């Protein structure tokens, strides 16, 4: 009996799908990514750190809604200690932070958020 291995999309793939959906759905609301992840040459990583990149900052920000989004894969992604620290800090200073497991979860959480906050 043959088994098929389900390929889980990467966090980047999920984030791309979500951002494309968000920009189509809410064209007047700005969203941007925080370039704080990924693998880089050590010299580039050092320069980025020196210029203010901080490990653990959530992946996306929606200024108008004061909302940060940390994207994860649908399976296998976990929140690091640095991310937990940033999320607690951001919530303490008045922002909302969502951890989303894939594009579909992110869409659902955004739709619930805007309904609760009466943003539509």
Contact map, one row per residue, 1 for C-alpha under 8 A:
111000000000000000000000000000000000000000000000000000000000000000000000000000000000000000000000000000000000000000000000
111100000000000000000000000000000000000000000000000000000000000000000000000000000000000000000000000000000000000000000000
111110000000000000000000000000000000000000000000000000000000000000000000000000000000000000000000000000000000000000000000
011111000000000000000000000000000000000000000000000000000000000000000000000000000000000000000000000000000000000000000000
001111100000000000000000000000000000000000000000000000000000000000000000000000000000000000000000000000000000000000000000
000111110000000000000000000000000000000000000000000000000000000000000000000000000000000000000000000000000000000000000000
000011111000000000000000000000000000000000000000000000000000000000000000000000000000000000000000000000000000000000000000
000001111100000000000000000000000000000000000000000000000000000000000000111000000000000000000000000000000000000000000000
000000111110110000000000000000000000000000000000000000000000000000000000110000000000000000000000000000000000000000000000
000000011111110000000000000000000000000000000000000000000000000000000000100000000000000000000000000000000000000000000000
000000001111111000000000000000000000000000000000000000000000000000000011100000000000000000000000000001000000000000000000
000000000111111100000000000000000000000000000000000000000000000000000000000000000000000000000000000000000000000000000000
000000001111111110000000000000000000000000000000000000000000000000000000000000000000000000000000000000000000000000000000
000000001111111111000000000000000000000000000000000000000000000000000011100000000000000000000000000001100000000000000000
000000000011111111100000000000000000000000000000000000000000000000000010000000000000000000000000000001100000000000000000
000000000001111111110000000000000000000000000000000000000000000000000000000000000000000000000000000000000000000000000000
000000000000111111111000000000000000000000000000000000000000000000000000000000000000000000000000000000100000000000000000
000000000000011111111100000000000000000000000000000000000000000000000000000000000000000000000000000001110110000000000000
000000000000001111111110000000100000000000000000000000000000000000000000000000000000000000000000000000000000000000000000
000000000000000111111111000000000000000000000000000000000000000000000000000000000000000000000000000000000000000000000000
000000000000000011111111100000000000000000000000000000000000000000000000000000000000000000000000000000000000000000000000
000000000000000001111111111000000000000000000000000000000000000000000000000000000000000000000000000000000010000000000000
000000000000000000111111111011100000000000000000000000000000000000000000000000000000000000000000000000000000000000000000
000000000000000000011111111000000000000000000000000000000000000000000000000000000000000000000000000000000000000000000000
000000000000000000001111111000000000000000000000000000000000000000000000000000000000000000000000000000000000000000000000
000000000000000000000111111110000000000000000000000000000000000000000000000000000000000000000000000000000000000000000000
000000000000000000000111111111000000000000000000000000000000000000000000000000000000000000000000000000000000000000000000
000000000000000000000000011111000000000000000000000000000000000000000000000000000000000000000000000000000000000000000000
000000000000000000000010011111100000000000000000000000000000010100000000000000000000000000000000000000000000000000000000
000000000000000000000010001111110000000000000000000000000000011100000000000000000000000000000000000000000000000000000000
000000000000000000100010000011111000000000000000000000000001111000000000000000000000000000000000000000000000000000000000
000000000000000000000000000001111100000000000000000000000001110000000000000000000000000000000000000000000000000000000000
000000000000000000000000000000111110000000000000000000000011100000000000000000000000000000000000000000000000000000000000
000000000000000000000000000000011111000000000000000000001111100000000000000000000000000000000000000000000000000000000000
000000000000000000000000000000001111100000000000000010000010000000000000000000000000000000000000000000000000000000000000
000000000000000000000000000000000111110000000000000011111010000000000000000000000000000000000000000000000000000000000000
000000000000000000000000000000000011111000000000000000100000000000000000000000000000000000000000000000000000000000000000
000000000000000000000000000000000001111100000000000000000000000000000000000000000000000000000000000000000000000000000000
000000000000000000000000000000000000111110000000000000000000000000000000000000000000000000000000000000000000000000000000
000000000000000000000000000000000000011111011000000000000000000000000000000000000000000000000000000000000000000000000000
000000000000000000000000000000000000001111111000000000000000000000000000000000000000000000000000000000000000000000000000
000000000000000000000000000000000000000111111100000000000000000000000000000000000000000000000000000000000000000000000000
000000000000000000000000000000000000000011111110000000000000000000000000000000000000000000000000000000000000000000000000
000000000000000000000000000000000000000111111111000000000000000000000000000000000000000000000000000000000000000000000000
000000000000000000000000000000000000000111111111100000000000000000000000000000000000000000000000000000000000000000000000
000000000000000000000000000000000000000001111111110000000000000000000000000000000000000000000000000000000000000000000000
000000000000000000000000000000000000000000111111111000000000000000000000000000000000000000000000000000000000000000000000
000000000000000000000000000000000000000000011111111110000000000000000000000000000000000000000000000000000000000000000000
000000000000000000000000000000000000000000001111111111000000000000000000000000000000000000000000000000000000000000000000
000000000000000000000000000000000000000000000111111110000000000000000000000000000000000000000000000000000000000000000000
000000000000000000000000000000000000000000000011111110000000000000000000000000000000000000000000000000000000000000000000
000000000000000000000000000000000000000000000001111111000000000000000000000000000000000000000000000000000000000000000000
000000000000000000000000000000000011000000000001111111100000000000000000000000000000000000000000000000000000000000000000
000000000000000000000000000000000001000000000000100111111000000000000000000000000000000000000000000000000000000000000000
000000000000000000000000000000000001100000000000000011111000000000000000000000000110000000000000000000000000000000000000
000000000000000000000000000000000001000000000000000001111100000000000000000000011111110000000000000000000000000000000000
000000000000000000000000000000000101000000000000000001111110000000000000000000000110011000000000000000000000000000000000
000000000000000000000000000000000100000000000000000000011111100000011110000000000010011000000000000000000000000000000000
000000000000000000000000000000001111000000000000000000001111100000011110000000000000000000000000000000000000000000000000
000000000000000000000000000000111100000000000000000000000111110000011110000000000000000000000000000000000000000000000000
000000000000000000000000000000111100000000000000000000000111111001111000000000000000000000000000000000000000000000000000
000000000000000000000000000011110000000000000000000000000001111111110000000000000000000000000000000000000000000000000000
000000000000000000000000000001100000000000000000000000000000111111100000000000000000000000000000000000000000000000000000
000000000000000000000000000011000000000000000000000000000000011111100000000000000000000000000000000000000000000000000000
000000000000000000000000000000000000000000000000000000000000011111100000000000000000000000000000000000000000000000000000
000000000000000000000000000000000000000000000000000000000000111111110000000000000000000000000011000000000000000000000000
000000000000000000000000000000000000000000000000000000000000111111111000000000000000000000000011110000000000000000000000
000000000000000000000000000000000000000000000000000000000111110001111100000000000000000000000011110000000000000000000000
000000000000000000000000000000000000000000000000000000000111100000111110000000000000000000000000111100000000000000000000
000000000000000000000000000000000000000000000000000000000111000000011111000000000000000000000000111100000000000000000000
000000000010011000000000000000000000000000000000000000000111000000001111100000000000000000000000001111000100000000000000
000000000010010000000000000000000000000000000000000000000000000000000111110011000000000000000000001111000000000000000000
000000011110010000000000000000000000000000000000000000000000000000000011111110000000000000000000000011000000000000000000
000000011000000000000000000000000000000000000000000000000000000000000001111110000000000000000000000011000000000000000000
000000010000000000000000000000000000000000000000000000000000000000000000111110000000000000000000000010000000000000000000
000000000000000000000000000000000000000000000000000000000000000000000000111111000000000000000000000000000000000000000000
000000000000000000000000000000000000000000000000000000000000000000000001111111100000000000000000000010000000000000000000
000000000000000000000000000000000000000000000000000000000000000000000001000111110000000000000000000000000000000000000000
000000000000000000000000000000000000000000000000000000000000000000000000000011111011000000000000000000000000000000000000
000000000000000000000000000000000000000000000000000000010000000000000000000001111111000000000000000000000000000000000000
000000000000000000000000000000000000000000000000000000010000000000000000000000111111100000000000000000000000000000000000
000000000000000000000000000000000000000000000000000000111000000000000000000000011111110000000000000000000000000000000000
000000000000000000000000000000000000000000000000000000111100000000000000000000111111111000000000000000000000000000000000
000000000000000000000000000000000000000000000000000000010000000000000000000000111111111100000000000000000000000000000000
000000000000000000000000000000000000000000000000000000010000000000000000000000001111111110000000000000000000000000000000
000000000000000000000000000000000000000000000000000000011100000000000000000000000111111111000000000000000000000000000000
000000000000000000000000000000000000000000000000000000001100000000000000000000000011111111100000100000000000000000000000
000000000000000000000000000000000000000000000000000000000000000000000000000000000001111111110000000000000000000000000000
000000000000000000000000000000000000000000000000000000000000000000000000000000000000111111111000000000000000000000000000
000000000000000000000000000000000000000000000000000000000000000000000000000000000000011111111111100000000000000000000000
000000000000000000000000000000000000000000000000000000000000000000000000000000000000001111111111100000000000000000000000
000000000000000000000000000000000000000000000000000000000000000000000000000000000000000111111110000000000000000000000000
000000000000000000000000000000000000000000000000000000000000000000000000000000000000000011111110000000000000000000000000
000000000000000000000000000000000000000000000000000000000000000000000000000000000000000001111111000000000000000000000000
000000000000000000000000000000000000000000000000000000000000000001110000000000000000000001111111100000000000000000000000
000000000000000000000000000000000000000000000000000000000000000001110000000000000000000001100111110000000000000000000000
000000000000000000000000000000000000000000000000000000000000000000111100000000000000001001100011111000000000000000000000
000000000000000000000000000000000000000000000000000000000000000000111100000000000000000000000001111100000000100000000000
000000000000000000000000000000000000000000000000000000000000000000001111000000000000000000000000111110000100000000000000
000000000000000000000000000000000000000000000000000000000000000000001111000000000000000000000000011111101100100000000000
000000000000000000000000000000000000000000000000000000000000000000000011111010000000000000000000001111111100000000000000
000000000010011001000000000000000000000000000000000000000000000000000011110000000000000000000000000111111100000000000000
000000000000011011000000000000000000000000000000000000000000000000000000000000000000000000000000000111111110000000000000
000000000000000001000000000000000000000000000000000000000000000000000000000000000000000000000000000011111111000000000000
000000000000000000000000000000000000000000000000000000000000000000000000000000000000000000000000000111111111100000000000
000000000000000001000000000000000000000000000000000000000000000000000010000000000000000000000000001111111111110000000000
000000000000000001000100000000000000000000000000000000000000000000000000000000000000000000000000000000111111111000000000
000000000000000000000000000000000000000000000000000000000000000000000000000000000000000000000000000000011111111100000000
000000000000000000000000000000000000000000000000000000000000000000000000000000000000000000000000010100001111111110000000
000000000000000000000000000000000000000000000000000000000000000000000000000000000000000000000000000000000111111111000000
000000000000000000000000000000000000000000000000000000000000000000000000000000000000000000000000000000000011111111100000
000000000000000000000000000000000000000000000000000000000000000000000000000000000000000000000000000000000001111111110000
000000000000000000000000000000000000000000000000000000000000000000000000000000000000000000000000000000000000111111111000
000000000000000000000000000000000000000000000000000000000000000000000000000000000000000000000000000000000000011111111111
000000000000000000000000000000000000000000000000000000000000000000000000000000000000000000000000000000000000001111111111
000000000000000000000000000000000000000000000000000000000000000000000000000000000000000000000000000000000000000111111110
000000000000000000000000000000000000000000000000000000000000000000000000000000000000000000000000000000000000000011111110
000000000000000000000000000000000000000000000000000000000000000000000000000000000000000000000000000000000000000001111111
000000000000000000000000000000000000000000000000000000000000000000000000000000000000000000000000000000000000000001111111
000000000000000000000000000000000000000000000000000000000000000000000000000000000000000000000000000000000000000001100111
